[in-house]
Amino acid sequence: MSFVKTPHLVNLNEDPFMSECLIYYIKEGVTRVGSAESKITQDIRLCGSYIQREHCRFENSNGVVTLIPIKGALCYVNGRELTESIVLKTGSRVILGKNHVFRFNHPEQGKLINISYISFI
């Protein structure tokens, strides 16, 4: 796996020294997110009273990343609470629970945006 091209979540924090310290890679296939208490191994383990044992999953298929919330889990993208799956775009703000805030980065999408912008100029 080439980490340079792998979609990922970067943590955001109001304290600039704590922001962008953590990176969670979204592997090809399914990446599960939940708490350490889950009976099913979670690829990304978060803690907090608003994180369910099995909170959500990311499906990365052919470079398209979809966030799929588990029923009852608090998941937000760009300020909108999710009740169904959503395809993520680079730069999207993802909030899991009430305290885990991330920016979604997709290096391949970023290249396309830069190429489109340069072509436009």
Secondary structure, DSSP 4 states (H G I P E B T S, - for coil): --TTTS-EEEE--SSTTTTT--EEE--SEEEEEE-TT-SSPPSEE--STT--SS-EEEEEETTEEEEEEPTT--EEETTEEPSS-EE--TT-EEEETTTEEEEEE-HHHHHHHHHHHHHH-
